Amino acid sequence: MLDALRAIGVVARALDSIANIEFRDLNLTRGQYLYLVRIVEQPGIIQEQLVNQLKVDRATVARSVAKLTDQGLVTKRPDPANGKANRLYPTAAGQAAYVPIHQENAYSLHQALAGMSQKRCRRSNAYSIKCAPTSTTTGNSSSVAATATIHKEQPP
């Protein structure tokens, strides 16, 4: 099982490295595309939801959202129901930047899954979801690591 998780990590890091290179032309720094994708696909999302979805700490989300806002890719609007929260929306420039990000994701997914049957893809997806941390973060990255418990398989 540990080898499978390591392999998943290798693939994830490789795809992230490729994405960071591909999106340099969009003036997105490391990992910013992840935030932009969530904001475009879920307009009105709040930062706490990004914390929970991306499994990163609040300070990292705040810095990334501030950079996206400064770049004119995202706008913040006060949440009428919660005065402390801001809803995040993509700007026209953010929506335009999303197009090549989405295309690259589709291409990378196609390449990564080439040669796998539909059944195997579904099974791999189910295993990946099962292994993903399910708890929400408390604002520090060590709590994220603590939620991801790895169970070693017992030999038959």
RAKA-V931890 format. One record per residue. N is the residue number from 1. PSI is psi in whole degrees, -180 to 180 (999 if undefined). BURIAL is b if it has 16 or more other C-alpha atoms within 10 Angstrom, else e. Layout:
BEGIN
n->N psi->PSI burial->BURIAL
n->N psi->PSI burial->BURIAL
END
This chain:
BEGIN
n->1 psi->-41 burial->e
n->2 psi->-39 burial->e
n->3 psi->-38 burial->e
n->4 psi->-43 burial->e
n->5 psi->-38 burial->e
n->6 psi->-41 burial->e
n->7 psi->-41 burial->e
n->8 psi->-42 burial->e
n->9 psi->-40 burial->e
n->10 psi->-46 burial->e
n->11 psi->-45 burial->e
n->12 psi->-44 burial->e
n->13 psi->-39 burial->e
n->14 psi->-46 burial->e
n->15 psi->-37 burial->b
n->16 psi->-42 burial->b
n->17 psi->-44 burial->e
n->18 psi->-45 burial->e
n->19 psi->-44 burial->b
n->20 psi->-36 burial->b
n->21 psi->-47 burial->e
n->22 psi->-36 burial->e
n->23 psi->6 burial->b
n->24 psi->-35 burial->e
n->25 psi->-22 burial->e
n->26 psi->5 burial->b
n->27 psi->34 burial->e
n->28 psi->128 burial->b
n->29 psi->176 burial->e
n->30 psi->120 burial->e
n->31 psi->-7 burial->e
n->32 psi->-28 burial->b
n->33 psi->-32 burial->b
n->34 psi->-42 burial->e
n->35 psi->-44 burial->b
n->36 psi->-42 burial->b
n->37 psi->-47 burial->b
n->38 psi->-39 burial->b
n->39 psi->-40 burial->b
n->40 psi->-43 burial->b
n->41 psi->-19 burial->e
n->42 psi->67 burial->e
n->43 psi->136 burial->e
n->44 psi->4 burial->b
n->45 psi->150 burial->b
n->46 psi->162 burial->b
n->47 psi->-36 burial->b
n->48 psi->-35 burial->b
n->49 psi->-36 burial->e
n->50 psi->-41 burial->b
n->51 psi->-49 burial->b
n->52 psi->-39 burial->b
n->53 psi->-40 burial->e
n->54 psi->-7 burial->e
n->55 psi->48 burial->b
n->56 psi->166 burial->b
n->57 psi->163 burial->b
n->58 psi->-39 burial->b
n->59 psi->-40 burial->e
n->60 psi->-44 burial->e
n->61 psi->-45 burial->b
n->62 psi->-43 burial->e
n->63 psi->-45 burial->e
n->64 psi->-42 burial->b
n->65 psi->-40 burial->b
n->66 psi->-41 burial->e
n->67 psi->-43 burial->b
n->68 psi->-36 burial->b
n->69 psi->-45 burial->b
n->70 psi->-32 burial->e
n->71 psi->-5 burial->e
n->72 psi->21 burial->e
n->73 psi->-22 burial->b
n->74 psi->148 burial->b
n->75 psi->147 burial->b
n->76 psi->138 burial->b
n->77 psi->138 burial->e
n->78 psi->142 burial->e
n->79 psi->119 burial->e
n->80 psi->-27 burial->e
n->81 psi->-21 burial->e
n->82 psi->105 burial->e
n->83 psi->-21 burial->e
n->84 psi->-20 burial->e
n->85 psi->151 burial->b
n->86 psi->137 burial->b
n->87 psi->141 burial->b
n->88 psi->132 burial->b
n->89 psi->144 burial->b
n->90 psi->146 burial->b
n->91 psi->178 burial->b
n->92 psi->-39 burial->e
n->93 psi->-37 burial->e
n->94 psi->-41 burial->b
n->95 psi->-37 burial->b
n->96 psi->-39 burial->e
n->97 psi->-27 burial->b
n->98 psi->-34 burial->b
n->99 psi->-55 burial->e
n->100 psi->-28 burial->e
n->101 psi->-46 burial->b
n->102 psi->-41 burial->e
n->103 psi->-43 burial->e
n->104 psi->-40 burial->b
n->105 psi->-45 burial->e
n->106 psi->-42 burial->e
n->107 psi->-47 burial->e
n->108 psi->-40 burial->e
n->109 psi->-44 burial->e
n->110 psi->-45 burial->e
n->111 psi->-43 burial->e
n->112 psi->-31 burial->e
n->113 psi->4 burial->e
n->114 psi->132 burial->e
n->115 psi->-7 burial->e
n->116 psi->141 burial->e
n->117 psi->161 burial->e
n->118 psi->-41 burial->e
n->119 psi->-44 burial->e
n->120 psi->-38 burial->e
n->121 psi->-46 burial->e
n->122 psi->-43 burial->e
n->123 psi->-44 burial->e
n->124 psi->-41 burial->e
n->125 psi->-45 burial->e
n->126 psi->-43 burial->e
n->127 psi->-41 burial->e
n->128 psi->-44 burial->e
n->129 psi->-41 burial->e
n->130 psi->-34 burial->e
n->131 psi->-20 burial->e
n->132 psi->145 burial->e
n->133 psi->136 burial->b
n->134 psi->-16 burial->e
n->135 psi->157 burial->e
n->136 psi->159 burial->b
n->137 psi->161 burial->b
n->138 psi->14 burial->e
n->139 psi->-7 burial->b
n->140 psi->147 burial->e
n->141 psi->-23 burial->e
n->142 psi->-28 burial->e
n->143 psi->-29 burial->b
n->144 psi->-46 burial->b
n->145 psi->-35 burial->e
n->146 psi->-27 burial->e
n->147 psi->-17 burial->e
n->148 psi->83 burial->e
n->149 psi->132 burial->e
n->150 psi->123 burial->e
n->151 psi->122 burial->e
n->152 psi->135 burial->e
n->153 psi->140 burial->e
n->154 psi->139 burial->e
n->155 psi->149 burial->e
n->156 psi->999 burial->e
END
